[in-house]
Amino acid sequence: MTVTTHSPEPGVAVVTVAAPPVNALAADGWFALAEAVTNAGRDPGTHVVVLRAEGRGFNAGVDIKEIQRDPGHAALIGANEGCAAAFSAVYDCAVPVIAAVQGFCLGGGVGLVGNADVVVASEGAEFGLPEVDRGALGAATHLARLVPQHLMRALYYTAETISAKQLHHHGSVYAVVPREELDATALALARRIAAKDTRVIRAAKQAINGIDVQPVHRSYRFEQGFTFQLNLAGVSGAARQQFLDGGGKP
């Protein structure tokens, strides 16, 4: 697993995640992603961050195998704290974060995208929270930033996905483009933001976060409390094993 940062042009930092085969991240991967996004935003030369991933999908959530291998709860705690750190890093980044999404965006991927400032996606991209099928809870906080309340509940309870085209209809995805145009589209948008006075844009990011009606940090950690409860009850472990026995792929 690697998280890399490069600057293809002045003012733009591109953070790329590569965790084959499906970009499901172990705890250290979430923390590495949090650090990369935070550091990019702290760099005075960065005016905007593009968050992207290699491979056929943007993110498949946490590495369930890591959690299932642990006889205790250290891996679960690490995954929960890592996800919270990564989601917060995107939300709290000092500059706008553009998420460029291809293929599947599941679980923790929705947490990242829901906290991003702008989302662009490839045709055929799908977003969803399979949490209830894995015996866990979380990221309803972030799905609620992408769709209306009742649709969020239906998607959450059924673990069904929603397409990039549908999210574009709801206004939460800025643009839907062919896969081969995704990076260029994200970069073109980043370029327009980077051309603005970064002092104003950084202030705007703080101001917009300050008027947000959703306390994203607190509400997500509240959700995670129920995940711990389900684990202690033995529900989650059985659900995870069933998923892994079935192939464990998106």
N, C-alpha and C positions, 0 to 999 in steps of 0.2 A: 504494500500500500504506500502510495506517495501523494503528498500534497505539495504542489509547486506553485511559485508565483513568478510571473514575468511581466514586463511592461512593453507591449508591442508598439506603443507610441506614447508621447509625453502625456502625463496626467492619468493614464489608464493602467490599472493593475489587474491582471487576469490570474485568478486563483483556480487551479485545476486539480481535481481529485481523480486519482486512478487507483482503483482497488478491484482488480478483476476477481471473479468474472462478472459480478453484478453491482459493484460499488456498495456492498453492504459493509458498514464500518464497525470495526472493533472499537473499544473504548478509547485507545490511544489515537485512533484515527479521528474521532470526533474532537478530541483535544487539539490535535495537530491542525485540524481545519479551523478551529476557533482561534488558535494562535496566528495562523496565516492571515485570516480576514482582519483580525484586530491590528496586527502589525502593518498590514497594507494601509488601513485607514489612518494609522498614526503617522505614516510617512507624509510630511508636508508636500511632497511632490505628487502624491496621489490625489486625484480629484474625483475618481469614481472607481469602483471595483466591479469586475465581472466574475461571477462564480459559475464555473462550468465543470463538466466531468467527461472523461474519456469513456469509450465503450458504447454499448447499445442502449444503456439506460443511465439516467442522471443519478439516481440513488435508490437503493432497495432497503434502506433503513439500517437497523442495528444488525450486527453479526450474531445471529441466534445461536450458532454453533459455539461461540465463545461462552455465552451464558450457560448453555446446556452442559458444557464440559465442567463447569465449576460446581463442586458439591455444596458450596456455601452460597453466599450472596454478594461476594466481592465483585464479580463480573457484572451482575445486574446493577449494583450501585455505580460501578464505573461507567456503564453504558448510559444510565440515567443522568449522571452528573456530566458526562461528556456531551450528550445531546443537549442538555440545558446550556452548557457552555457554548456550543456551536451555534445554536439558535440565537442565543443572546448576542454573540459576536456579530452576527449578521444584522440584527436589529439595532444594536448599539454602535455599529461601525460609524466612524466619524464622517464618512462620506456615503453617498448613495451606493447601494449594492444591486446590481442587475443579475438575476438568475437566468441562465440559458439552459433550458431543459429539453432533453431528447428522450425518446422511449418512455421508460417507466419512471415515475416519481412516487415512491411509496414510503409510508411510515415517516422516518426521520427526514426523508426528502421533502415531504410536505411541510415539516417544521422549518426547514431552511427556506423554502420558497415562500411560505406564508409570512415569514419575517423579512423577506427581501423588499426592496423599494419598488422594483419593476421586474416583471417576469416576461420573458419571450420564450416561445416553445416551438418545437418542430411539429409538423403535421404527424398525426398519429400518437403524439405524446399522451400518456394517461397518468392521472393523479389519483391517489387513494390511500386510505388508511385500513390495512388489513388487521389492525390491532386486536379487534374482538376475536378474530380467528386464531390469534397467537396467545390468547389469555392475558393480554396487556391492555393498558389504556394510555392515552397521550396524544398530543397534537391535534385534538379537536379545537384547541385554542387557535391553531394556525389554519386549519381547514375552514374555520369560521371567518377567516379573513379573505377567503377565496370565493365562498358561496354564501347565499342567504341562510339564515338560521335553520329553517325547516329542511332545506336540502342537505345541509351539513349533517343533521341528525339522521336523515334517511341513509346517506352515504356511510355514516359511521356505524349505524346498527347493522347494515347489510354487508359492510366491507366491500362495497362495489366501487368501481373507479369512475372518474369523469374525464372526458376528453379535453384536450387543449382548446379545441374549437368551442366546446360548451363554456369553458372558463372565459374565453374571449368574449362570448355573448354576455357573460355576467360582468365583464369589465376588469377582471382580475389578471388576465393575461393580456399584455399590451399588443402582441403580434404573434401570429402563427404562420410559419414559413416552412418551405421544404427543408429537410434535414441538412442538405449541403449548403444552405444559406444561413443556418442558425448562428454560427460564430460571427459571420460578417454582419448580420443584423444586430446582434448584441453589441458588437464593436462600433457600429455606426451610431447607435443610440448613446453608447458611452462617450463617443467623441463629441456629440452635441452637448452632453452634460459637462464634460471636461473643459469645454471652451468657455464656460461661464466663470465668473469670479468665484474661486473656490472658498473664499471667506464668506460669501453670501450663501453658497450652497451648503457649506458646513453648518452655518447658522440655521438654514432652512431645515436641515435634517434634525437638528435638536428641537426646533420649534414644532415640526410635524409630529415627532415622537411625543413631545410634551402635551399635545392636544389629543393624543390617541385615546379612544374610549375604552380600549381593551388593555388591561394590565397584563401584558403577555408573559412577563417573567413569573409573576405570582400565580396566574391561572394555570400555566403549564405545570409548575411544581405541584399545584393542588391535584391535578390529574394524575401525576406520577405517584402520589400517595396511595391511590387505589391499585396501581400496579404492584406495589409492595404488598398490599393486603392480599391480592390474588395469588402472589407467589407464596406467601406464608401459608395460604390455605391449600396449596398444592395444585391449584387450578392451572397456573401458567406453565409449569413444567410439563404437564401432560399435553397441553395444547402445542407447545413448542416441539415436543417429540413427535407428535402426530404430523406436524408440518414437515419435519426433517425426514421422517419415514416415507413421506409422500414425494420426496425429491428435493424439497426445500429451495425451489427456484421461483422467481416472479412469473 
